[in-house]
Amino acid sequence: MSDGEGLQTSPSSSLGKALSKNKDMSLAITQAAIDEKLSSIVLFTQKNYFAYKIMQRLGGDLLSTEIRADANSPEHKRKQRELIKSRARLLDQVKDYVEQQYGIFAQRKGLKYREEYLQQAKLSQLDRLDYKLMQRLVQRAARKLASQHSRKRLTHKRGQLDVRKTIAANAAFDGALFHTRWKATRIERPKIVAICDVSGSVSRVARFLLLFLYSMQDVMPKVRSFVFASEMIQVTELFKQQGIELALEEIMKRWGGLSTDYGKALAGFQSQALASIDKKTTVIMLGDARNNQGDGRTDIWEKVFRQSKRVLWLNPEHRNSWDTGDSIMSEYAPWCGSVEPCRNLKDIERIFSRLLKYS
């Protein structure tokens, strides 16, 4: 096929053919990584370089040429769009592999390099051996963020004078104002409802999101927590009774990894908690919106949106994976103030920093 002929009834490049048949590319990625000497990676900044080189070795250049070719029919254009999406998913897979391998080699470089890796690693792919170190990093980040937002916002000398307190403070000075008193305002502590999907790989992200949330009790004490796979379970009291780490272990043991049913879970949330949602409530949902082809009950999520102050949906998958397979992210998105990826500790820090800033 020449560039001017457009895409034919099926892709002509070997990579295009593999992607159009949904071929598992894991072995090909591993071999391409070996050929590109990925084991020599030493710096975090090299990850994008190796991802690019691996894509090239897989045939990415020929595939790009094929995608850019003139399409002379609607069918050709449709196939090009499919290849663009498939290429994006393959690139995500390559980047994940490079990240995993970097993690392995970073272990040889000491704690500093390991911490740097874990802060930006996909939480859904962490090895259990990393949990203890990751918990320390999460709690450290939460404490740092909490300390930044727990202080009073004073309006010293540029704010509003508190007349009553100023007069009282100077009563003994015959009306002379030796001491002025200025009004101070506190940052309002947000009322949080956290809902976490604990099915499949999402459970690992939920673990660290809840850990981060409960490590910020100084600035976010009004937290109600729910977890679900299909049944919606309130776990607020469990955290109070057992402490965060023991409670997380029990939650993952009892409900983690089960099959997902968003419709059933949201129906449970409606009966348990919807009436308590008001304009002071921020609702945070962590989930991949993969519903096994069931009814997602977006009507309930619309009610949550309309009753609350703010709705945040945090998705542990890359944007390129939303609305693929059984994902119904686009059905929930209109009833969210913000929908964004939440894949690593850096994402969690960024999201909660913004939440506290504008609460």
C-alpha positions as CSV (number, residue, x, y, z in Angstrom):
1,M,0.0,0.0,0.0
2,S,1.4,3.4,-0.9
3,D,0.8,6.5,1.2
4,G,-1.6,7.9,-1.4
5,E,-3.8,4.9,-1.6
6,G,-5.1,5.2,2.0
7,L,-5.8,2.4,4.4
8,Q,-7.1,-0.8,2.8
9,T,-9.7,-3.2,4.2
10,S,-7.1,-4.3,6.7
11,P,-3.8,-2.8,8.0
12,S,-0.7,-3.6,6.0
13,S,2.0,-3.0,8.7
14,S,2.8,-6.0,10.9
15,L,2.1,-3.9,14.1
16,G,-1.2,-2.7,12.6
17,K,-2.3,-6.3,11.8
18,A,-1.4,-7.4,15.4
19,L,-3.4,-4.6,17.0
20,S,-6.4,-5.1,14.7
21,K,-6.5,-8.7,15.9
22,N,-6.2,-7.7,19.5
23,K,-3.0,-9.8,19.8
24,D,-1.3,-10.0,23.2
25,M,1.8,-7.8,22.8
26,S,3.4,-8.8,26.1
27,L,6.1,-11.1,24.7
28,A,6.9,-8.7,21.9
29,I,7.3,-5.8,24.3
30,T,9.6,-7.9,26.5
31,Q,11.8,-8.9,23.5
32,A,11.9,-5.3,22.2
33,A,13.0,-4.1,25.7
34,I,15.8,-6.7,25.8
35,D,16.9,-5.6,22.3
36,E,16.9,-2.0,23.5
37,K,18.9,-2.9,26.6
38,L,16.3,-1.6,29.0
39,S,18.3,-3.1,31.8
40,S,20.8,-0.3,31.5
41,I,18.2,2.3,32.6
42,V,19.7,4.3,35.5
43,L,17.6,7.6,35.6
44,F,13.9,8.3,36.1
45,T,14.1,10.7,33.1
46,Q,15.1,7.9,30.8
47,K,11.7,6.2,31.0
48,N,10.1,8.1,28.1
49,Y,13.2,7.5,25.9
50,F,13.1,3.8,26.4
51,A,9.3,3.7,25.8
52,Y,9.8,5.5,22.5
53,K,12.6,3.2,21.4
54,I,10.6,0.1,22.3
55,M,7.6,1.5,20.3
56,Q,10.0,2.0,17.4
57,R,11.3,-1.5,17.5
58,L,7.7,-2.9,17.6
59,G,7.0,-1.1,14.3
60,G,5.6,2.2,15.6
61,D,7.0,4.3,12.7
62,L,5.4,2.2,10.0
63,L,2.1,2.2,11.9
64,S,2.3,6.0,12.2
65,T,2.8,6.3,8.4
66,E,-0.1,4.0,7.9
67,I,-2.3,6.1,10.2
68,R,-1.3,9.3,8.5
69,A,-2.0,8.1,5.0
70,D,-4.9,9.7,3.1
71,A,-8.2,7.8,3.8
72,N,-10.4,7.8,0.7
73,S,-13.6,6.4,2.3
74,P,-15.5,6.6,5.6
75,E,-14.5,3.0,6.4
76,H,-10.8,3.8,5.9
77,K,-11.2,6.7,8.4
78,R,-12.9,4.5,10.9
79,K,-10.1,2.0,10.7
80,Q,-7.6,4.7,11.2
81,R,-9.4,5.9,14.3
82,E,-9.4,2.4,15.7
83,L,-5.6,2.1,15.0
84,I,-5.0,5.4,16.8
85,K,-6.8,4.2,19.9
86,S,-5.0,0.8,19.8
87,R,-1.6,2.5,19.4
88,A,-2.4,4.7,22.5
89,R,-3.3,1.6,24.5
90,L,-0.1,-0.1,23.4
91,L,2.0,2.9,24.4
92,D,0.4,2.8,27.8
93,Q,1.3,-0.9,28.1
94,V,4.9,-0.2,27.0
95,K,5.2,2.7,29.5
96,D,3.8,0.4,32.3
97,Y,6.4,-2.2,31.4
98,V,9.2,0.3,31.4
99,E,8.0,1.6,34.8
100,Q,8.0,-1.9,36.3
101,Q,11.5,-2.6,35.0
102,Y,12.7,0.7,36.3
103,G,11.3,-0.2,39.7
104,I,13.3,-3.5,39.7
105,F,16.6,-1.8,38.8
106,A,15.9,1.1,41.2
107,Q,16.0,-1.4,44.1
108,R,19.7,-1.7,43.5
109,K,20.2,2.0,43.9
110,G,19.1,2.5,47.5
111,L,16.2,3.9,49.4
112,K,16.3,7.3,47.8
113,Y,15.8,6.0,44.3
114,R,13.2,3.5,45.5
115,E,11.1,6.3,47.1
116,E,11.4,8.4,43.9
117,Y,10.1,5.5,41.9
118,L,7.2,4.7,44.3
119,Q,5.9,8.3,44.4
120,Q,5.2,8.0,40.6
121,A,4.6,4.3,40.2
122,K,1.1,3.0,39.3
123,L,-0.5,2.1,42.6
124,S,-2.4,-0.7,40.9
125,Q,0.8,-2.5,40.1
126,L,2.7,-2.2,43.3
127,D,4.2,-5.4,44.7
128,R,3.1,-6.3,48.3
129,L,6.8,-6.0,49.3
130,D,6.5,-2.3,48.7
131,Y,3.4,-1.8,50.8
132,K,5.3,-0.9,54.1
133,L,7.5,1.7,52.4
134,M,4.6,3.1,50.4
135,Q,2.5,3.5,53.6
136,R,5.3,5.6,55.1
137,L,5.5,7.7,51.9
138,V,1.7,8.2,51.9
139,Q,1.6,9.2,55.6
140,R,4.5,11.5,55.2
141,A,2.9,13.3,52.2
142,A,-0.4,13.5,54.0
143,R,1.2,15.1,57.1
144,K,3.0,17.6,55.0
145,L,-0.1,18.6,53.1
146,A,-2.1,18.7,56.4
147,S,0.4,21.0,58.0
148,Q,0.2,23.5,55.1
149,H,-3.6,23.8,55.4
150,S,-4.2,23.5,59.2
151,R,-3.0,27.0,60.2
152,K,-5.3,29.9,60.7
153,R,-5.4,32.4,57.8
154,L,-4.7,35.7,59.6
155,T,-5.5,39.0,58.0
156,H,-2.9,41.0,60.0
157,K,-2.9,44.7,59.3
158,R,-4.3,44.1,55.8
159,G,-7.5,42.6,56.9
160,Q,-10.6,43.7,58.8
161,L,-10.2,45.4,62.2
162,D,-12.1,43.6,65.0
163,V,-13.5,46.7,66.7
164,R,-15.0,44.9,69.8
165,K,-11.8,43.1,70.6
166,T,-9.6,46.2,70.0
167,I,-11.7,48.3,72.4
168,A,-11.6,45.6,75.1
169,A,-7.9,45.2,74.7
170,N,-7.3,49.0,75.2
171,A,-9.8,49.7,78.0
172,A,-7.1,50.5,80.5
173,F,-5.4,53.1,78.2
174,D,-8.1,55.8,78.2
175,G,-9.1,55.3,74.6
176,A,-5.5,55.2,73.2
177,L,-5.1,52.3,70.8
178,F,-1.9,50.5,71.9
179,H,-3.1,47.1,70.9
180,T,-5.1,46.3,67.7
181,R,-7.0,43.1,67.1
182,W,-7.6,41.8,63.6
183,K,-10.2,39.3,62.6
184,A,-9.0,35.8,61.6
185,T,-10.8,33.3,59.5
186,R,-10.4,29.6,59.6
187,I,-10.3,27.4,56.5
188,E,-13.5,25.5,56.6
189,R,-12.9,21.8,57.1
190,P,-14.6,20.0,54.3
191,K,-17.2,17.3,54.9
192,I,-16.0,14.3,52.9
193,V,-17.8,11.2,51.7
194,A,-15.3,8.7,50.1
195,I,-16.6,5.8,48.0
196,C,-14.0,3.3,46.9
197,D,-14.3,0.5,44.5
198,V,-12.3,-2.4,46.0
199,S,-12.7,-4.9,43.2
200,G,-9.7,-6.2,41.2
201,S,-6.7,-4.0,40.8
202,V,-8.6,-0.9,41.9
203,S,-8.4,-2.3,45.4
204,R,-4.7,-1.4,45.6
205,V,-5.4,2.2,44.7
206,A,-8.3,2.3,47.2
207,R,-5.9,1.1,49.9
208,F,-3.6,4.1,49.6
209,L,-6.3,6.7,48.9
210,L,-8.0,5.8,52.1
211,L,-4.7,5.7,54.0
212,F,-3.9,9.2,52.6
213,L,-7.4,10.5,53.6
214,Y,-7.3,9.2,57.1
215,S,-3.7,10.5,57.6
216,M,-5.2,14.0,57.2
217,Q,-7.6,14.0,60.1
218,D,-6.3,17.3,61.4
219,V,-7.8,19.1,58.4
220,M,-10.4,16.6,57.2
221,P,-12.0,15.1,60.3
222,K,-15.5,14.7,58.9
223,V,-15.0,11.7,56.7
224,R,-17.5,9.0,56.0
225,S,-16.0,6.0,54.1
226,F,-17.7,3.4,51.9
227,V,-16.3,0.5,50.0
228,F,-17.9,-1.7,47.4
229,A,-17.5,-4.4,44.8
230,S,-21.2,-5.1,44.5
231,E,-22.5,-4.5,48.1
232,M,-22.1,-0.9,49.4
233,I,-20.4,-1.2,52.9
234,Q,-19.9,1.8,55.3
235,V,-16.5,1.3,57.0
236,T,-16.2,4.6,59.0
237,E,-16.7,2.9,62.3
238,L,-14.3,0.1,61.3
239,F,-11.5,2.7,60.9
240,K,-12.3,4.2,64.4
241,Q,-12.4,0.8,66.1
242,Q,-9.4,-0.9,64.5
243,G,-7.1,1.9,63.2
244,I,-6.3,2.5,59.6
245,E,-3.8,-0.3,58.9
246,L,-5.8,-3.1,60.5
247,A,-9.0,-1.8,59.0
248,L,-7.5,-1.7,55.5
249,E,-6.3,-5.3,55.8
250,E,-9.8,-6.5,56.9
251,I,-11.5,-4.5,54.1
252,M,-9.3,-6.0,51.4
253,K,-9.7,-9.5,52.9
254,R,-13.5,-9.4,53.1
255,W,-14.5,-7.3,50.0
256,G,-11.4,-6.8,47.9
257,G,-11.2,-8.4,44.5
258,L,-14.9,-9.4,44.1
259,S,-16.9,-8.9,41.0
260,T,-18.1,-5.3,40.3
261,D,-21.7,-4.1,40.2
262,Y,-21.9,-0.3,40.2
263,G,-25.7,-0.3,39.9
264,K,-26.3,-2.5,43.0
265,A,-23.6,-0.6,44.9
266,L,-25.2,2.8,44.1
267,A,-28.6,1.5,45.1
268,G,-27.1,0.6,48.4
269,F,-25.5,4.0,48.8
270,Q,-28.9,5.7,48.0
271,S,-30.6,3.8,50.9
272,Q,-27.7,4.3,53.4
273,A,-26.4,7.8,52.8
274,L,-28.0,9.8,50.1
275,A,-30.3,11.7,52.5
276,S,-27.3,13.0,54.4
277,I,-25.6,14.5,51.3
278,D,-25.9,18.3,51.4
279,K,-24.3,21.4,50.0
280,K,-21.4,21.2,52.4
281,T,-20.5,17.7,51.3
282,T,-17.7,16.8,48.9
283,V,-18.2,13.3,47.4
284,I,-15.1,11.5,46.2
285,M,-15.6,8.3,44.1
286,L,-12.6,6.1,43.3
287,G,-13.4,3.6,40.6
288,D,-12.8,2.4,37.0
289,A,-16.5,2.5,36.0
290,R,-16.2,-1.0,34.7
291,N,-19.7,-2.5,35.3
292,N,-19.6,-5.9,33.6
293,Q,-22.3,-4.7,31.1
294,G,-24.8,-4.1,33.9
295,D,-27.1,-1.1,34.6
296,G,-24.9,1.6,36.2
297,R,-27.8,3.5,37.8
298,T,-26.5,6.9,36.7
299,D,-29.8,8.3,37.9
300,I,-28.6,7.8,41.5
301,W,-25.3,9.4,40.7
302,E,-27.1,12.4,39.2
303,K,-28.9,12.8,42.6
304,V,-25.6,12.7,44.4
305,F,-24.3,15.4,42.1
306,R,-27.3,17.7,42.5
307,Q,-27.4,17.4,46.3
308,S,-23.7,17.8,47.1
309,K,-21.3,20.7,47.0
310,R,-18.8,18.9,44.8
311,V,-18.3,15.5,43.2
312,L,-14.9,14.2,42.2
313,W,-14.4,10.9,40.3
314,L,-10.9,9.5,40.4
315,N,-10.2,6.8,37.9
316,P,-7.1,4.6,38.3
317,E,-6.9,3.9,34.6
318,H,-5.4,6.0,31.9
319,R,-7.8,8.2,30.0
320,N,-7.2,6.1,26.8
321,S,-8.8,3.2,28.6
322,W,-12.0,5.0,29.6
323,D,-15.1,3.8,27.7
324,T,-13.3,0.7,26.3
325,G,-14.7,-2.7,27.0
326,D,-17.2,-2.6,29.8
327,S,-16.2,0.9,31.0
328,I,-19.1,3.4,31.2
329,M,-17.1,6.4,32.4
330,S,-18.8,8.8,30.0
331,E,-22.2,7.9,31.5
332,Y,-21.1,9.1,35.0
333,A,-18.9,12.0,33.8
334,P,-21.8,14.6,33.2
335,W,-22.7,14.2,36.9
336,C,-19.2,15.0,38.2
337,G,-17.5,18.3,38.9
338,S,-14.2,16.8,38.0
339,V,-13.1,13.4,36.4
340,E,-9.4,12.7,36.4
341,P,-6.9,9.9,36.5
342,C,-5.6,8.9,39.9
343,R,-2.8,6.4,39.3
344,N,0.0,7.3,41.7
345,L,0.9,9.1,44.9
346,K,1.7,12.3,43.1
347,D,-1.8,12.3,41.7
348,I,-3.3,11.9,45.1
349,E,-1.3,14.7,46.5
350,R,-2.3,17.0,43.7
351,I,-6.0,16.2,44.0
352,F,-6.2,16.7,47.8
353,S,-4.1,19.9,47.7
354,R,-6.5,21.4,45.3
355,L,-9.5,20.1,47.3
356,L,-8.2,21.8,50.5
357,K,-7.2,25.0,48.6
358,Y,-10.7,25.6,47.3
359,S,-12.8,24.1,50.2
